[in-house]
Amino acid sequence: MNKSALAKFIGVFVSLLVIWVINDLLLIQPCLDEGGIFQYEKGQCLLENGSLYTTGFEMPLVVLYVVIGFGVSYFVSRIFNKIFAKK
């Protein structure tokens, strides 16, 4: 594997971790704070009374995930390319 491909792989991996943390902070934690149970297989928050809890961030988060995915992977891969280029 060449150095450029490794840097891109690391960039994509870091962007997935960032998206995972943002998803946890904006969707899962508010669900748990409201006393609900987050159903990972459905991606829904079920409250104790049986109703679904929504934060209102679900659709804007899809766009944010794409922007974060491209942006973080681009900048991280550039940083790692510079690190690997010095060796």
C-alpha positions as CSV (number, residue, x, y, z in Angstrom):
1,M,0.0,0.0,0.0
2,N,1.5,3.3,-1.0
3,K,1.7,6.2,1.4
4,S,-1.0,8.3,-0.3
5,A,-3.5,5.4,0.0
6,L,-2.7,4.9,3.6
7,A,-3.2,8.6,4.4
8,K,-6.6,8.5,2.7
9,F,-7.6,5.4,4.6
10,I,-6.6,7.0,7.9
11,G,-8.6,10.1,6.9
12,V,-11.7,8.1,6.2
13,F,-11.3,6.2,9.5
14,V,-10.9,9.4,11.5
15,S,-14.0,10.9,9.8
16,L,-16.1,7.9,10.7
17,L,-15.0,8.2,14.3
18,V,-15.9,11.9,14.4
19,I,-19.3,11.1,12.8
20,W,-19.9,8.4,15.4
21,V,-19.1,10.8,18.3
22,I,-21.4,13.5,16.8
23,N,-24.2,10.9,16.4
24,D,-23.8,9.9,20.0
25,L,-23.8,13.5,21.3
26,L,-26.8,14.7,19.2
27,L,-29.1,11.7,18.9
28,I,-28.3,9.0,21.5
29,Q,-27.5,11.1,24.6
30,P,-30.6,13.3,24.4
31,C,-32.7,10.1,24.1
32,L,-31.1,8.6,27.2
33,D,-31.4,12.0,29.0
34,E,-35.2,11.9,28.3
35,G,-35.4,8.5,29.9
36,G,-35.8,6.6,26.6
37,I,-34.2,3.6,25.1
38,F,-32.3,4.0,21.8
39,Q,-33.0,1.2,19.4
40,Y,-29.9,0.9,17.3
41,E,-31.3,-1.5,14.7
42,K,-34.1,1.0,13.9
43,G,-32.3,4.2,14.8
44,Q,-35.2,5.4,16.9
45,C,-35.6,6.5,20.5
46,L,-38.5,4.8,22.3
47,L,-39.7,6.6,25.5
48,E,-41.2,4.8,28.5
49,N,-44.7,5.7,27.5
50,G,-44.3,4.1,24.1
51,S,-43.9,7.2,22.0
52,L,-41.0,8.0,19.7
53,Y,-38.7,10.8,20.7
54,T,-37.2,13.0,18.0
55,T,-34.7,15.8,18.4
56,G,-35.4,17.5,15.2
57,F,-31.7,17.2,14.1
58,E,-32.2,14.0,12.1
59,M,-32.4,15.4,8.6
60,P,-29.8,18.2,9.0
61,L,-27.4,15.6,10.5
62,V,-27.4,13.7,7.2
63,V,-26.0,16.7,5.4
64,L,-23.6,17.4,8.3
65,Y,-22.3,13.9,8.2
66,V,-21.5,14.3,4.5
67,V,-19.7,17.6,5.0
68,I,-17.9,16.3,8.0
69,G,-17.0,13.1,6.2
70,F,-15.4,14.8,3.3
71,G,-13.9,17.7,5.3
72,V,-12.3,15.6,8.0
73,S,-11.0,12.9,5.7
74,Y,-9.5,15.5,3.4
75,F,-7.7,17.4,6.1
76,V,-6.5,14.3,8.0
77,S,-5.2,12.7,4.8
78,R,-3.3,16.0,3.9
79,I,-1.8,16.1,7.4
80,F,-0.7,12.4,7.2
81,N,0.7,13.0,3.6
82,K,2.8,15.8,5.0
83,I,4.0,13.6,7.9
84,F,4.8,10.7,5.5
85,A,6.5,13.0,3.0
86,K,9.1,14.0,5.5
87,K,10.3,10.4,6.0
